[in-house]
């Protein structure tokens, strides 16, 4: 009888651990799937950047530093390996692209160019899609992180190789820019 009780406890514990493991695997896969959606949008963004820069170069030849920063950030983003490295590289690219948008404001002829406006609209569309898939990714990441940190999962999650994961947020540089009051020039 004692042997059956011990066997029953072992079976229940095994089923509990299997259920916990399967739940964590599902959450990790949801996060990876969410990042795959981000990757699609990032690829489109990376493909559009050279076209956008080409449209702008004739107007802004003396803004070489802006172009170099964007090109360098794009290359880093395209070569990034792993989710965390891609997140960091994309944050750097977003900051560089914001610098381009600021520079463009000084060129009314450029803003009136039909080609530039089309590229700008495509970039805005991609950025909006990126914002949506980032929210989904962050929700999946949050769900995984909560599951990894909750008791009793936290006891076994490390043994199974699960850890809290990085969110795809604004990053420190963009957050600092948002915290500053806008500069208005006349």
C-alpha positions, 0 to 999 in steps of 0.5 A: 500500500505504501509503495502505491502511495509513493508511486502515486505521488511520483506520478502526480509530481511527474505529471505536474513537472511535465505540465509546467515544462510544456507550458513554459515551452509553449510560452517560449515558442509564442515569444519566438513566433512573435519575434518572427513577425518582427523580423518580417517587418524589420526586413522590409524596413532594412530593404526600404532604408537604401531607397529612402537614403537614395531619395534624400542624398541629392538634397542633403549631400552635406549631411553625410554624418546622418547617412553614415550613422544610418548605414552603420546602424542598418548593417549592424541590425542586419548582421545581429544574431539572436533576439537580444542583439537584434533588439539592441541594434534595432533600437540604434537604427531607430535613433539614427532614423529619427535623426534623418527625420529631423534633418529632412524637416529643413528641406521643404523641396525634399518634403514635396518630392513625390518619390520621397513622400511615397517612401516616407509613407511606406516607412511610416507604414512599416513603423506602425506595423513594427509597433504593433508586432512589438506590442505582441512580442512584449506581451508574449515576453511578459507572459513568459517572464511571469511564468518563469518567475512564478512559484513553483515554476521558478524553482524548476524553470532554471533547471529546464533552461528557462530564464526571463527574457528581454523586452523590445522597448524604446531603449534608453536613448529614445526614452531620454528623447521622449522625456525632453520637451520639444525644441521649437524654432522659428 
